Amino acid sequence: MADEKNLNKLLQTMKPSLSTGDYVFCTVPELPAIDIAEIIMTFKEQEGTTIIIKKQVADTLKLSYSFIASWITLTVHSSLEAVGLTAAFSQALTDAGISCNVVAAYYHDHIFVNKKDTDKAICVLNKLSEGK
């Protein structure tokens, strides 16, 4: 699967896909107590390590969080060198009043939106993909 750099093609073929479940962002001082298979993402910051995990796992581990999100994946294989995709979908979501937290991984872009905005976000992303 080749990575795509052309913005028009990226937008036309991005096809948002919703993952099941509720996801949360937490910060932890260390990871050893958490099963790595349960972690969606880690990012080490100066203040601590941020993790994205299912809400149910965070609740079981008694981790605090303040934002419950849905996880939307843009299924197009976007190049890490592509220009404009994040700006395009984040502007469309902004125009709809939807906050988004973006993770660019090797194959796909992943968007975490407030749980209450899930259906609206999917609609906005589909319309953007259809050129509407």
C-alpha positions, 0 to 999 in steps of 0.5 A: 500500500503506497502512501498518498501525498496529493491533498485532493486524492487524500480528501476524496478517499479518506473514508472515516471509520469509527472505532467502538468504545469510549477513549480517554487521555490520561497522564501517568508517571510510569507505564509498568503497571499498565498492560501495553496491549491496553494502550492505544498511544503513548507520548512522553512529555516533560510533565509525564507520559500521556496515554490514550486508552479505553475509558473502561481500562482507565476506570479499572486502573483508577486513572483520572481523565477529563475528556471522553472521546470517540476514535475516528480513523481516516482509512486512507494511507496518508504520507507523513509528508502530505501537506494540508490534510490535517488543516482541511479536516480540522478546519471543517470540524472547527467550522462545525464547532467540533474540537479534535485531537489528532494523532498521525501514525504511520499509515493513517490519521486518527481523530479523537472527538468529544463523544457527544460530537461523534455523529456530527463529526462523521457527517462533516468528514464524509461531506468533506470527502464528497467535496460538499 
